[in-house]
Amino acid sequence: MPLLILAATGTALATGLGAVPVFFMGRRAAAWQPALWGLAAGVMAVASIVGLLQPALDQGSLVAVAGGLAAGTAFLVVTRVALSSTHPHVGQLRGADVRTSILVFGVLFVHSLPEGFAIGTVYASETAGLGLFVILAIALQNIPEGTSVAIPMADAGFSRRQQFWAAVATSAPQPVGAAVAFALVETVSGLLAVSFAFAAGAMLSLVVAELLPRTLAPGGWHGPIGLLGGAGVMLGLSAVLGV
């Protein structure tokens, strides 16, 4: 368990790395956002399918996997609706950049929980190389999230230290989710496939609902190139690790 918490904490700290380019580039870092979101979408999509959904199908029945996928998708839908209902209250704060900062923080904070579930689940698996594959994937896709947090905060006048630690804080639920998923899988026999499928459903829903629209909405070639690059990196890593 200590190594699991350490790994999940490392993925959270990786989010802070995304704030670093904003320190030096300021608002110009926004120009790289479509490519970064594309990279995150490609990384997470491949990790969800190769690192979570495929092992779920190998270790559980089709019914169990379908149930897990449905539950994971429902989790993301419910959290998105809950966050949407809080927007009017957030709007009472002063400053458009402050409001944007809070909204981005809230969305990423809630969405980091299923990523923690994925870390805990693969850590409980005995499949060689799978844990490292998924942990690296989540760490990589956390970096663009850190950039998205830092850009509006920089415009609102927050300090570099505040930007960095706010980015890290968006991933604070990851160690918690990792510990919960690992404990459940270790305690309840036969839950591994369902947990894999739940994490896959939540992460794939996040790709479709949040990452792909941000990747493709601006148009141009930056987003698709990032998407292909992220997918290519993870497919290569999968081949190297034998996942």
C-alpha positions in Angstrom: 0.0 0.0 0.0 2.8 2.6 0.7 4.2 2.1 -2.8 0.7 2.5 -4.2 0.1 5.8 -2.4 3.6 7.0 -3.5 2.9 6.2 -7.1 -0.5 7.9 -7.0 1.1 10.9 -5.3 3.6 11.0 -8.1 0.9 11.2 -10.8 -0.6 14.1 -8.8 2.7 16.0 -8.7 3.0 15.5 -12.4 0.0 17.8 -12.8 2.1 20.6 -11.3 4.6 20.2 -14.2 1.9 21.5 -16.5 2.0 24.8 -14.7 5.7 25.4 -15.4 5.4 26.5 -19.1 2.8 29.1 -18.0 5.5 30.6 -15.7 7.6 31.5 -18.7 5.2 31.8 -21.6 2.2 33.4 -19.8 -0.9 33.6 -22.0 1.1 32.3 -25.0 0.9 28.9 -23.5 -2.8 28.8 -24.4 -1.7 28.4 -28.1 -0.4 24.9 -27.2 -3.6 23.9 -25.4 -5.3 22.0 -28.3 -2.1 19.9 -28.9 -1.8 19.2 -25.1 -5.4 18.2 -24.8 -5.0 16.0 -27.9 -2.0 14.4 -26.3 -4.0 13.7 -23.1 -6.9 12.3 -25.1 -4.7 9.9 -27.1 -2.9 8.8 -24.0 -6.0 8.2 -21.9 -8.0 6.5 -24.7 -5.2 3.9 -25.4 -4.6 3.4 -21.7 -8.3 2.9 -21.1 -8.7 0.3 -23.8 -5.3 -1.5 -23.6 -4.6 -1.1 -19.9 -8.2 -1.4 -18.4 -10.9 -2.7 -20.8 -8.8 -5.5 -22.3 -7.7 -6.9 -18.9 -11.3 -6.6 -17.7 -12.5 -8.8 -20.6 -9.7 -11.3 -19.9 -10.5 -11.7 -16.2 -14.3 -11.3 -16.1 -17.6 -12.2 -17.8 -19.1 -9.9 -20.5 -22.0 -9.1 -18.1 -19.6 -8.0 -15.3 -17.6 -5.9 -17.7 -20.7 -4.3 -19.2 -22.0 -3.5 -15.8 -18.7 -1.9 -14.8 -18.5 0.2 -18.0 -22.1 1.4 -17.4 -21.3 2.3 -13.7 -18.2 4.2 -14.7 -20.0 6.1 -17.4 -22.8 6.9 -15.0 -20.3 8.2 -12.5 -18.9 10.7 -14.9 -22.4 11.8 -16.1 -23.5 12.4 -12.5 -20.4 14.4 -11.6 -20.8 16.6 -14.7 -24.4 17.3 -13.9 -23.5 18.1 -10.3 -20.7 20.4 -11.3 -23.0 22.2 -13.8 -25.5 22.9 -11.1 -22.9 24.7 -9.1 -22.0 27.2 -11.9 -24.5 29.9 -10.9 -23.0 30.1 -7.4 -19.5 30.3 -8.8 -20.6 33.1 -11.0 -21.2 35.4 -8.0 -17.4 35.8 -7.5 -15.7 38.8 -9.1 -13.6 38.5 -12.2 -14.0 36.3 -15.2 -10.5 34.8 -14.8 -11.2 33.9 -11.2 -14.5 32.2 -12.1 -12.8 30.3 -14.9 -10.0 29.2 -12.6 -12.5 27.9 -10.1 -14.5 26.1 -12.7 -11.5 24.4 -14.3 -10.2 23.4 -10.9 -13.5 21.9 -9.8 -14.0 19.9 -13.0 -10.4 18.4 -12.9 -10.6 17.8 -9.2 -13.7 15.6 -9.5 -12.5 13.8 -12.6 -9.2 12.8 -11.1 -11.0 10.3 -8.8 -11.6 7.6 -11.4 -8.0 8.0 -12.5 -7.1 7.0 -8.9 -9.5 4.1 -9.2 -7.5 3.0 -12.3 -4.2 3.2 -10.5 -5.4 1.1 -7.5 -7.0 -1.5 -9.7 -4.0 -2.1 -11.9 -1.8 -2.2 -8.8 -3.9 -5.0 -7.5 -3.5 -6.9 -10.8 -0.8 -9.4 -11.3 -0.4 -8.7 -15.0 3.3 -7.9 -15.7 3.9 -4.3 -16.8 0.3 -3.3 -16.6 0.7 -1.1 -13.5 3.6 0.8 -14.9 1.8 1.3 -18.2 -1.4 2.8 -16.6 0.5 4.9 -14.0 2.7 6.5 -16.7 -0.3 7.1 -18.9 -2.1 9.0 -16.1 1.0 10.9 -15.2 1.4 12.0 -18.8 -2.2 13.1 -19.3 -2.1 15.0 -16.0 0.4 17.5 -17.4 -2.0 19.2 -19.8 -4.5 19.5 -17.0 -2.0 21.4 -14.9 -1.5 23.8 -17.9 -5.3 24.4 -18.1 -5.4 25.3 -14.4 -2.4 27.6 -14.5 -3.4 29.7 -17.6 -6.6 31.4 -16.1 -4.9 31.7 -12.7 -2.0 33.6 -14.3 -4.4 36.0 -15.9 -6.3 36.4 -12.6 -3.0 37.4 -10.9 -2.3 34.3 -8.8 1.4 33.7 -8.0 3.5 30.9 -9.5 3.5 29.0 -6.3 -0.3 29.2 -6.1 -0.6 28.1 -9.8 1.7 25.1 -9.2 0.0 23.8 -6.0 -3.5 24.4 -7.4 -2.6 22.2 -10.3 -1.3 19.5 -8.0 -4.4 19.9 -5.8 -6.7 19.0 -8.7 -5.2 15.5 -8.6 -5.4 15.2 -4.8 -8.2 12.6 -5.1 -6.0 10.2 -7.0 -4.2 8.7 -4.0 -7.5 8.4 -2.2 -9.2 6.7 -5.2 -6.2 4.4 -5.6 -6.3 3.3 -2.0 -10.1 2.7 -2.1 -10.0 0.7 -5.4 -7.0 -1.4 -4.2 -8.7 -2.2 -0.8 -11.9 -3.2 -2.5 -10.2 -5.4 -5.1 -8.1 -7.1 -2.4 -11.1 -7.6 -0.1 -13.8 -8.7 -2.5 -13.0 -11.7 -4.6 -13.9 -11.4 -8.3 -14.2 -7.6 -8.2 -11.0 -7.0 -10.3 -12.8 -7.2 -13.7 -15.6 -4.9 -12.6 -13.1 -2.4 -11.2 -11.1 -2.5 -14.4 -14.3 -1.9 -16.4 -15.5 0.9 -14.1 -12.3 2.8 -14.5 -12.3 2.2 -18.2 -15.9 3.5 -18.6 -15.2 6.6 -16.5 -11.9 7.4 -18.3 -13.4 6.8 -21.8 -16.3 9.0 -20.9 -13.9 11.7 -19.8 -12.1 11.5 -23.2 -15.4 11.8 -25.1 -17.0 14.5 -23.0 -14.1 16.6 -22.0 -10.9 16.0 -23.9 -12.0 15.5 -27.5 -14.1 18.6 -27.6 -11.2 20.7 -26.3 -8.9 19.0 -28.8 -11.0 19.5 -31.9 -13.0 22.6 -31.2 -10.3 25.2 -32.1 -9.8 23.6 -35.5 -6.4 23.4 -37.2 -3.8 20.6 -37.0 -2.4 21.0 -33.5 -5.2 19.0 -31.7 -5.2 16.0 -34.1 -1.4 15.9 -34.2 -1.4 15.8 -30.4 -4.1 13.1 -30.4 -2.1 10.9 -32.8 1.1 11.5 -30.9 -0.4 10.6 -27.5 -1.9 7.4 -28.9 1.3 6.5 -30.7 3.4 7.0 -27.5 1.1 4.7 -25.5 0.9 2.0 -28.2 4.7 2.0 -28.3 4.9 1.8 -24.6 2.4 -1.0 -24.6 4.6 -2.9 -27.0 7.8 -2.3 -24.9 6.1 -3.4 -21.7 4.4 -6.4 -23.3 0.9 -5.2 -22.1 
